[in-house]
Amino acid sequence: MKILGSHINEKRVEKGFSIEKLAELALISSRFLYDIENGKRGMSLPTFIRIKTALDCSSDWLLDGCENELL
């Protein structure tokens, strides 16, 4: 969870979003997002999808830190 949280944080900062802004876009509380980013809490699949959509990035990047190419 810490790695996933750090990837979310990295992409959030890259996009110039505050915790509050990303939480609003993902329809979660800013405290919950803070806990996710710090590896203290997990999240449901729908929450993961809302976060990745708000960050406009792939699931692969959030999970692995890289984009996987289809062969």
N, CA and C atoms as an extended XYZ file, in Angstrom:
213
Properties=species:S:1:pos:R:3:atomname:S:1:resname:S:1:resid:I:1 pbc="F F F"
N         0.824       -1.198        0.000 N   MET     1
C         0.000        0.000        0.000 CA  MET     1
C         0.868        1.262        0.000 C   MET     1
N         2.052        1.170        0.611 N   LYS     2
C         2.918        2.353        0.647 CA  LYS     2
C         3.377        2.749       -0.754 C   LYS     2
N         3.699        1.754       -1.585 N   ILE     3
C         4.166        2.056       -2.941 CA  ILE     3
C         3.039        2.676       -3.757 C   ILE     3
N         1.860        2.086       -3.690 N   LEU     4
C         0.710        2.638       -4.404 CA  LEU     4
C         0.436        4.062       -3.929 C   LEU     4
N         0.449        4.267       -2.641 N   GLY     5
C         0.215        5.601       -2.083 CA  GLY     5
C         1.254        6.610       -2.553 C   GLY     5
N         2.511        6.184       -2.613 N   SER     6
C         3.557        7.115       -3.059 CA  SER     6
C         3.396        7.440       -4.537 C   SER     6
N         2.923        6.492       -5.340 N   HIS     7
C         2.679        6.766       -6.759 CA  HIS     7
C         1.514        7.742       -6.925 C   HIS     7
N         0.485        7.581       -6.127 N   ILE     8
C        -0.642        8.523       -6.172 CA  ILE     8
C        -0.158        9.913       -5.796 C   ILE     8
N         0.629        9.993       -4.734 N   ASN     9
C         1.165       11.283       -4.297 CA  ASN     9
C         2.029       11.913       -5.384 C   ASN     9
N         2.901       11.131       -5.975 N   GLU    10
C         3.799       11.643       -7.019 CA  GLU    10
C         3.002       12.218       -8.190 C   GLU    10
N         2.005       11.485       -8.650 N   LYS    11
C         1.198       11.938       -9.787 CA  LYS    11
C         0.355       13.151       -9.396 C   LYS    11
N        -0.155       13.164       -8.168 N   ARG    12
C        -0.956       14.311       -7.699 CA  ARG    12
C        -0.121       15.579       -7.718 C   ARG    12
N         1.100       15.494       -7.191 N   VAL    13
C         1.993       16.657       -7.159 CA  VAL    13
C         2.359       17.072       -8.581 C   VAL    13
N         2.650       16.092       -9.437 N   GLU    14
C         2.981       16.375      -10.840 CA  GLU    14
C         1.851       17.141      -11.538 C   GLU    14
N         0.618       16.769      -11.223 N   LYS    15
C        -0.545       17.421      -11.829 CA  LYS    15
C        -0.870       18.774      -11.185 C   LYS    15
N        -0.227       19.065      -10.055 N   GLY    16
C        -0.460       20.329       -9.375 CA  GLY    16
C        -1.723       20.352       -8.536 C   GLY    16
N        -2.218       19.162       -8.158 N   PHE    17
C        -3.421       19.068       -7.337 CA  PHE    17
C        -3.056       19.073       -5.860 C   PHE    17
N        -3.851       19.768       -5.071 N   SER    18
C        -3.751       19.633       -3.619 CA  SER    18
C        -4.440       18.325       -3.227 C   SER    18
N        -4.208       17.903       -1.997 N   ILE    19
C        -4.926       16.723       -1.502 CA  ILE    19
C        -6.428       16.982       -1.558 C   ILE    19
N        -6.817       18.179       -1.182 N   GLU    20
C        -8.239       18.509       -1.170 CA  GLU    20
C        -8.854       18.440       -2.563 C   GLU    20
N        -8.128       18.940       -3.572 N   LYS    21
C        -8.650       18.939       -4.940 CA  LYS    21
C        -8.800       17.518       -5.471 C   LYS    21
N        -7.766       16.684       -5.311 N   LEU    22
C        -7.865       15.310       -5.791 CA  LEU    22
C        -8.954       14.554       -5.042 C   LEU    22
N        -9.056       14.756       -3.746 N   ALA    23
C       -10.103       14.088       -2.967 CA  ALA    23
C       -11.486       14.483       -3.481 C   ALA    23
N       -11.665       15.754       -3.783 N   GLU    24
C       -12.940       16.223       -4.324 CA  GLU    24
C       -13.244       15.549       -5.665 C   GLU    24
N       -12.246       15.491       -6.542 N   LEU    25
C       -12.437       14.866       -7.856 CA  LEU    25
C       -12.734       13.374       -7.747 C   LEU    25
N       -12.142       12.720       -6.742 N   ALA    26
C       -12.314       11.281       -6.552 CA  ALA    26
C       -13.495       10.936       -5.633 C   ALA    26
N       -14.175       11.953       -5.152 N   LEU    27
C       -15.353       11.776       -4.291 CA  LEU    27
C       -15.033       11.047       -2.988 C   LEU    27
N       -13.887       11.413       -2.394 N   ILE    28
C       -13.498       10.868       -1.088 CA  ILE    28
C       -13.074       12.029       -0.192 C   ILE    28
N       -12.892       11.763        1.084 N   SER    29
C       -12.451       12.821        1.992 CA  SER    29
C       -10.950       13.042        1.836 C   SER    29
N       -10.521       14.246        2.141 N   SER    30
C        -9.092       14.546        2.057 CA  SER    30
C        -8.307       13.729        3.090 C   SER    30
N        -8.897       13.455        4.234 N   ARG    31
C        -8.230       12.629        5.255 CA  ARG    31
C        -8.016       11.202        4.734 C   ARG    31
N        -9.019       10.654        4.061 N   PHE    32
C        -8.905        9.315        3.499 CA  PHE    32
C        -7.792        9.288        2.452 C   PHE    32
N        -7.746       10.300        1.578 N   LEU    33
C        -6.689       10.364        0.568 CA  LEU    33
C        -5.322       10.495        1.228 C   LEU    33
N        -5.228       11.313        2.257 N   TYR    34
C        -3.965       11.448        3.000 CA  TYR    34
C        -3.515       10.077        3.528 C   TYR    34
N        -4.438        9.335        4.110 N   ASP    35
C        -4.108        8.006        4.640 CA  ASP    35
C        -3.704        7.037        3.529 C   ASP    35
N        -4.361        7.115        2.376 N   ILE    36
C        -3.995        6.270        1.234 CA  ILE    36
C        -2.573        6.605        0.790 C   ILE    36
N        -2.289        7.885        0.613 N   GLU    37
C        -0.969        8.308        0.145 CA  GLU    37
C         0.144        7.902        1.114 C   GLU    37
N        -0.179        7.811        2.369 N   ASN    38
C         0.820        7.453        3.370 CA  ASN    38
C         0.822        5.966        3.712 C   ASN    38
N         0.072        5.172        2.950 N   GLY    39
C         0.069        3.729        3.120 CA  GLY    39
C        -0.622        3.242        4.375 C   GLY    39
N        -1.453        4.083        4.975 N   LYS    40
C        -2.138        3.711        6.212 CA  LYS    40
C        -3.470        3.017        5.976 C   LYS    40
N        -4.048        3.228        4.778 N   ARG    41
C        -5.343        2.620        4.452 CA  ARG    41
C        -5.342        2.150        3.012 C   ARG    41
N        -6.113        1.108        2.770 N   GLY    42
C        -6.338        0.644        1.413 CA  GLY    42
C        -7.581        1.303        0.858 C   GLY    42
N        -7.968        0.865       -0.327 N   MET    43
C        -9.151        1.448       -0.948 CA  MET    43
C        -9.871        0.391       -1.773 C   MET    43
N       -11.114        0.654       -2.060 N   SER    44
C       -11.893       -0.240       -2.912 CA  SER    44
C       -11.511       -0.022       -4.376 C   SER    44
N       -11.881       -0.956       -5.214 N   LEU    45
C       -11.628       -0.815       -6.643 CA  LEU    45
C       -12.322        0.421       -7.219 C   LEU    45
N       -13.580        0.698       -6.877 N   PRO    46
C       -14.201        1.923       -7.414 CA  PRO    46
C       -13.447        3.201       -7.011 C   PRO    46
N       -12.925        3.243       -5.788 N   THR    47
C       -12.152        4.408       -5.357 CA  THR    47
C       -10.857        4.499       -6.150 C   THR    47
N       -10.178        3.379       -6.339 N   PHE    48
C        -8.949        3.345       -7.149 CA  PHE    48
C        -9.228        3.884       -8.554 C   PHE    48
N       -10.326        3.457       -9.152 N   ILE    49
C       -10.669        3.897      -10.508 CA  ILE    49
C       -10.955        5.400      -10.535 C   ILE    49
N       -11.653        5.908       -9.529 N   ARG    50
C       -11.928        7.350       -9.490 CA  ARG    50
C       -10.638        8.153       -9.329 C   ARG    50
N        -9.699        7.659       -8.514 N   ILE    51
C        -8.421        8.349       -8.336 CA  ILE    51
C        -7.623        8.330       -9.634 C   ILE    51
N        -7.507        7.173      -10.270 N   LYS    52
C        -6.727        7.089      -11.510 CA  LYS    52
C        -7.353        7.923      -12.615 C   LYS    52
N        -8.674        7.990      -12.653 N   THR    53
C        -9.357        8.815      -13.652 CA  THR    53
C        -9.094       10.302      -13.389 C   THR    53
N        -9.179       10.707      -12.130 N   ALA    54
C        -8.924       12.106      -11.776 CA  ALA    54
C        -7.482       12.503      -12.087 C   ALA    54
N        -6.558       11.552      -11.924 N   LEU    55
C        -5.141       11.827      -12.206 CA  LEU    55
C        -4.797       11.640      -13.679 C   LEU    55
N        -5.743       11.111      -14.450 N   ASP    56
C        -5.542       10.872      -15.879 CA  ASP    56
C        -4.273       10.058      -16.129 C   ASP    56
N        -4.194        8.919      -15.451 N   CYS    57
C        -3.048        8.029      -15.634 CA  CYS    57
C        -3.535        6.582      -15.640 C   CYS    57
N        -2.656        5.701      -16.040 N   SER    58
C        -3.037        4.295      -16.152 CA  SER    58
C        -2.957        3.582      -14.801 C   SER    58
N        -3.674        2.495      -14.711 N   SER    59
C        -3.585        1.639      -13.526 CA  SER    59
C        -2.167        1.092      -13.387 C   SER    59
N        -1.555        0.722      -14.537 N   ASP    60
C        -0.187        0.203      -14.515 CA  ASP    60
C         0.757        1.183      -13.847 C   ASP    60
N         0.618        2.464      -14.200 N   TRP    61
C         1.536        3.450      -13.622 CA  TRP    61
C         1.330        3.551      -12.111 C   TRP    61
N         0.090        3.597      -11.674 N   LEU    62
C        -0.156        3.705      -10.240 CA  LEU    62
C         0.336        2.473       -9.485 C   LEU    62
N         0.181        1.308      -10.083 N   LEU    63
C         0.576        0.076       -9.396 CA  LEU    63
C         2.075       -0.203       -9.489 C   LEU    63
N         2.665        0.048      -10.677 N   ASP    64
C         4.061       -0.331      -10.914 CA  ASP    64
C         5.013        0.845      -11.058 C   ASP    64
N         4.489        2.026      -11.306 N   GLY    65
C         5.345        3.158      -11.556 CA  GLY    65
C         5.833        3.235      -12.995 C   GLY    65
N         5.246        2.414      -13.871 N   CYS    66
C         5.627        2.445      -15.280 CA  CYS    66
C         4.419        2.093      -16.136 C   CYS    66
N         4.501        2.475      -17.396 N   GLU    67
C         3.460        2.135      -18.357 CA  GLU    67
C         3.841        0.822      -19.013 C   GLU    67
N         2.932       -0.129      -19.033 N   ASN    68
C         3.197       -1.405      -19.707 CA  ASN    68
C         2.657       -1.330      -21.121 C   ASN    68
N         3.462       -1.779      -22.050 N   GLU    69
C         3.072       -1.820      -23.452 CA  GLU    69
C         2.440       -3.170      -23.766 C   GLU    69
N         1.396       -3.146      -24.532 N   LEU    70
C         0.812       -4.414      -24.992 CA  LEU    70
C         1.664       -4.958      -26.115 C   LEU    70
N         1.886       -6.253      -26.115 N   LEU    71
C         2.711       -6.859      -27.158 CA  LEU    71
C         1.879       -7.197      -28.374 C   LEU    71
